Amino acid sequence: MLKPLKEACGVFGVHDFKRNKVFPYIYWGLRSQNHRGHQSHGILTFDEKFHMYKGLDLVPKIKKGEIQKWLDQLPGHVGIGSIRYTTSGGTDEQSLVKGIQPLLVQSEKTGVAISFNGNIVNNHHLRRELKKKIPDFSYGCDADLICGKLFMGMENGDLASSVRACMKDVEGAFSIAGVTKNGELFAFKDPHGIRPLCCGYSEDHKICAVSSETVGLDINGFEQGFEVRPGELVIASKNGFTREQLVRSEKKAFCCFEFAYFSRPDSTLGKKHVYEVREDFGRNLGREYPETAKKADIIMSIPETGNDGAYGLHEETGVRWERASRRHRYVTERAFILLQRQRYSTIDRKINILDRKIHGKSVAVVEDSIVRGDTTKVIIEKLRKQGANKVHVFVTFPRITSPCFYGIDMATYGELIGSRYGHEEIAKIIGADTVNYQLLDDFVKATGMKKEELCLGCITGKYPTPLAQKMADKMKEKFENGFKETGRIYEAGC
């Protein structure tokens, strides 16, 4: 897909025990993860006081002559950064500016700044709680809730007790990188570990870093250390590095969609590189639908997240992978941030299809997933216009039937084509001859994780947290009875 959905954000944090400036590490850590968020970015550093930079759009390129200016603007031996998409709060420019992270709250007594990746389900309850205790509390996005709750706890306690309270009282997905007024770098995950967050070190272990993805460590030459455990708090400070399990994880629920789309192919999840998992997805499709695959003259991927699956399908079936579709690299507008009537032209401009390669052919198109179906429909229309005889769509992610509450902006039943239609109906709607989804059990096996360790809510409708399940069940019943959803389920307070 190209992509009619978005993910919350990516975070990066670093502490240099030698007290050198850390801005360059944060900058490159964010640049390597900019695929996780295009709407805004920000960097915060600390050297006895906080220094902040925020901006809209992609992390900017820095010209050679500007480097010293950035180092002067953002001094400090500890810091955090964020890239963001909105899955909570408004999407108008004023709201986007207000929601730029990192967020900082401080008083004479204490102070805390965070970068947040995830989404909070019980935000209505938390907003009421914080408004009562912090009269001037202002909500712009879910990160405000975590930051406010941490600050409120640290006013009367310590960092660990405040983080523990967040883990117990906040329902949802949250992977956090933060800095305190004492110059501590800290990071933690929700008790289900829904979003990724890893930790690494410089070769001499004098620099510690946390990153949403391992590519943020790789680009800085850091060694990959470990994935932060669900319910775990890690702290790097002048006193050294500590790990503490604050809340026991009763059920791990890592987001399955990280494997299919969000994570970069050269990142590591579990014990595998993501591209290896995606190649296995393609091999699975070849084994699951051998007769359909044999009908194809060529395999074509919808770049770039379909490329690895296409290679796997080619290896399994022997059908030639013809790279007849290419992405216009510098057309960066995302289809999902546009109005529906604007999407077609933007999607159409993003992908160039080489007509001579597909004219008169039966084409197997490899997609990473189908959410709303509009992107795939546009691609198929282009293939038909350029002479494709047959179009068989192979989808590496199983059929999405239910909304996400944990940081992917597909938050209503009505927008999900798979919640209303089966395989054959979807094929007719998007103009394909067949649509072939990877089977769930094969998908899980390819990830290298156990089924009970993954969040599969968007596929199965079974969620790891109770309020999300309650909201989904209630809205599904209303939707099936003709109710038209007007916004994200968790923000509507269903």
MOSULFEN-V973711 format. One record per helix or strand. SS is the DSSP state (H for helix, E for strand). FROM is the first residue (numbers start at 1). LEN is the number of residues. Records with the same first field share a line. If there is no record, write none. Layout:
SS->FROM-LEN / FROM-LEN
This chain:
E->7-1 / 9-8 / 40-7 / 50-7 / 78-7 / 103-4 / 111-10 / 172-9 / 185-5 / 198-4 / 207-5 / 223-5 / 232-6 / 240-6 / 254-2 / 268-2 / 272-2 / 298-4 / 320-2 / 325-3 / 351-3 / 362-6 / 390-6 / 408-1 / 434-4 / 454-2
H->23-9 / 34-3 / 64-10 / 93-6 / 123-11 / 142-15 / 159-11 / 215-4 / 257-6 / 274-15 / 290-5 / 307-11 / 335-3 / 340-11 / 355-4 / 374-12 / 417-4 / 423-8 / 440-8 / 451-3 / 457-4 / 466-15 / 489-4
